[in-house]
Amino acid sequence: MRRANNYSTLIEGGEVPSTQEASGFTCGHCQHITHVKPFCDPADMGGLCKVCDSLICSPCYGARMKGGPCVPWEKAMERLESKDRFLRSAGIIE
Amino acid sequence: MSGRYAAAGAQDVTTATPGDSALTIEGGIDQRPQIYDFTSGFGGTPADNAIQTQMVRTSAAATMTAVVPEPLDFDDIASKTTTGEDVTVEGTQAGTPIFDQIINQRATYRWVAAPGGEVMIPATVNSGMTWVAFHPSYTLSHEVTVHFVD
């Protein structure tokens, strides 16, 4: 697939060893790992967030279609980290 | 300059859901560990068990046996990321799993990220990632190796 940013292999042992390979992407919002099989229905793999222009997983795409905000993972991390720094500076957590 | 490290862990006794983690990585206030490669497999006599394997974020520290991350470049300093195996008390799992698949016990699964596709752990104490497998009757080991950028 185009814009794949990860690759997986599943190596099965047994009497007839086999290897399955799949490209995929990490969701731009939640970083869920999505495998994309060749010729799969695009609706099954998620979608494209038109705000941050990143591929997103099905649950995040559903949330966006219902009017949810675009929160890229970098932004979500910055929010978590600033909350942590505030709580730490206030002495609430160590 | 960030360094690349490897950590390997095992859960000797796989249990039924919710399971016990084989490997946990916890960040800190100074760094965002970025996971770019992990491999998951199962020990014990090969059999056809379909085992649910997950990679889940955590938001609290776990009780585990410490594992020292190995630098992939010998000249790198020691990793500041806390890693551990054979978790006995799970850290609080946060959100839906990043990775969730049913994998045959005979199979070995490997995931590799291209640059820009790494899974990132926030720079907060106790934020982390854990790998857990569970099955109603499979009770042997689950083993995970992770490569990350510190």
Interface residues (C-beta under 8 A of the other chain):
Chain A: A4 N5 N6 Y7 S8 T9 L10 I11 E12 G13 G14 F25 T26 C30 Q31 H32 I33 P59 W73 E74 M77 L80 E81 D84 R85 R88 I93
Chain B: I29 R32 P46 D48 M55 G95 T96 P97 I98 F99 I103 N104 R106 A107 T108 Y109 R110 W111 V112 A113 A114 G116 G117 E118 V119 M120 P122 A123 T124 V125 S127
